[in-house]
């Protein structure tokens, strides 16, 4: 039972970290960040913004996102999916 609680707390911390990263990169309020947010919803999410997001995510979560995953990311939910694939609790 402790393991599930710890994993849940870690997942919440990682959610918060991702929300902070997205808000910082795209200059938006953290409350606006949600899984369905996509590139077409955020003016700053252009090609440069996308690379900045990936770079910040890689640095914060100590992962390497493969090129094919980078091109597949269209929403914040996609970012989470890639992080889960890389073993991040989120």
N, C-alpha and C positions, 0 to 999 in steps of 0.2 A: 504493500500500500504506500509506503514511503516513496518508493521509486516513482509511482504515478504522480504523487504530489510534487516531487522534485522536478519531474519532467514537465508538468503543467506550469510550474513557476518559471522554469527555464524558457518554456515556449512563450509565456507572457512577456518575459524580459526581452526575448528576441523580437516579438511583435512590436514592442515599444521602440526598440532600437531601429527596426526597419521603418517604422512610422516617422521617427525623428530624421532618419536619412532621407526619406522621400521628401519630407517637408523642407529640409535644408537645401537639397539639390534643386527642387522645383519652386522654391520660395513661396510655399503655401503653408497654411495653418495645419497642424497635425490632425485636427478634427476633420479635415477634408479628405484625409487618406483612407481609402477603403479598397477591398480586394477587386472591385469592378472598375476602379479608376484605370483609364487607358490613355494611350498616347494622344488620342483625339480629344480627350477631356482637359488636357493640361498644355497650355501654349508653350511652356518652357521645355516640354518633353519632345524636343527635336533630336536629331542625331547626336549632337554634342551632349545634350542633357541625358540621353540614353547611356552614352559611354561614361559620363560622370556618375550616374546612378550605379552602373555595374562596378565601376572602380571603387566607389564608397562601400558597396555591399561586399565586395571581395575583401576589402581591407577590414571592415568591421567584423565579418564572420570568419575571416581567415580561410577563405575558399578560393578556388579558381573556377570561373564560369567559362565553359567551352564555347567556342565561336557559334556552334549550331544552337546552343541554348540562348546565347545573347540575341540571335536573330529571331528566335521564337517568342521572346518576351514581349507581350503586348499590353499586359495589365499587371497590377500589383499582385494579383493572385498568381500570375505566371512566375513572378519573382519568387514568391513563397514556394511554389511547386519545385522550382529549380533548387532552392535552398534545401528543401526536404530531400530531394534526390541526392544532394551532396552531404546529407547526414545532419543537417541543422534542425534542431527542434524548433519548429515554428508553426 
